[in-house]
Amino acid sequence: MHYINSREICTRLLFPRAHFIRTLHPQRRQLWNIPKILLPPVIFTGLFIGLWTWKCLMLITFQRKIIFMPTMPPNARTEKIEDYKKLCAGIQWRTVSIRSLDGTKISLCVTSVDNTTSPRFEPSKRVYIIYFQGNASSLPPRLPLISPILRILRDANPAHDVRYIMICLSYRGYWTSSGRPSEKGIALDAQATLDWIREEEHRQEQSSSPEEQVNVILWGQSIGSGIATSLAANQNLFAQKNINLRSLILETPFLNTKSMLKALYPQKWLPYQYLYPFLRTYLDSYTALETMCHRANDLDMKAPEVVIIEAGRDELVPGHHGKDLEKRCQELGIVVERRAVDRAFHQDVLIRNGGRSAIVDAVRKTAQIVTSENE
């Protein structure tokens, strides 16, 4: 005979559902019958797994905020060109506001210098240089680093009778540009910059006809290299706008975001490098170079020359990334040159004489080709 004590009677009357579940699934109670000696390791293992899972979810959710940092340093979005005017030593920069292809307000920093034998006459040819910055800060602090390049180009001998127009693109969400940064959105901003160049060229009195080709150089630094190669891969866009992409300058480039995950977290026991299937930002220069070459061949166009400039002591990008990009260009038949800047860290290339001379040489080589074609 089964006897029910008063405690069990009260439990059944007050908590009938709990008693029903306990009776229906008695095996659930056995799951917690863990020996006391095993409780600490089980709890700490669960906390460890939970912590890593939470951290991985945060990396996936906020990956764009980690890759694109427009508010670093905190005053990045409030800086002004005038604050750095003296450091630019005579190079006069101005701000131009345009609309991206989706209507987002975008800011450009624009200037020009003439390399000519006769200052009384304007140069007959123009070369546009589009600069794509790295992932942090804004454009004004970078202008004192870019300005020496333009001064050297202006004063270089022999003169090539060329006007160099420098356009620095402030990505959406950066500096005074509206919106939020994303790879797809910045690609639209880059295309809008090409539209502005085409319109600017039409406004020049020296343009012989609207069908005259516009000579363009793309210069990207760090993640800007990924933006530049992605834009260069869209050869149809250049053909439609009658723009001749002459050269592609990649300063401290990396292969893609997936490769950087492995470089930053090489430990195989860490879960970070295995999160690449969840990436929404690829910045894949390796694949973009192949696409650029194939599309150029399909359109019977010449692929631009690629100049890879590495930092000799790059603390972020492994040295083999530049070598791998160079090897890929050689396999595709793209003219490529790779130069390393001694003692330079990831952000120091333009501070070093070797970095400045590498940029100047690449630009002047393009200018020489442009002028020789019209002789």
Secondary structure, 3 states (H helix, E strand, C coil): CCCCCHHHHHHHHHCHHHHHHHHHCCHHHHCCCCCHHHHHHHHHHHHHHHHHHHHHHHHHHCHHHHHCECCCCCCHHHCCHHHHCHHHCCCCCEEEEEECCCCCEEEEEEEEEEECCCCCCCCCEEEEEEEECCCECCCHHHHHHHHHHHHHHHHCCCCCCEEEEEEEEECCCCCCCCCCCCHHHHHHHHHHHHHHHHHHHHHCCCCCCCCCCEEEEEEEECHHHHHHHHHHCCHHHHHHCCEEEEEEEEECCCCCHHHHHHHHCCCCCCCHHHCHHHCCCCCCHHHHHHHHHHHHHHCCCCCCEEEEEEECCCCCCCCHHHHHHHHHHHHHCCCEEEEEECCCCCCCHHHCHHHHHHHHHHHHHHHHHHHHHCC
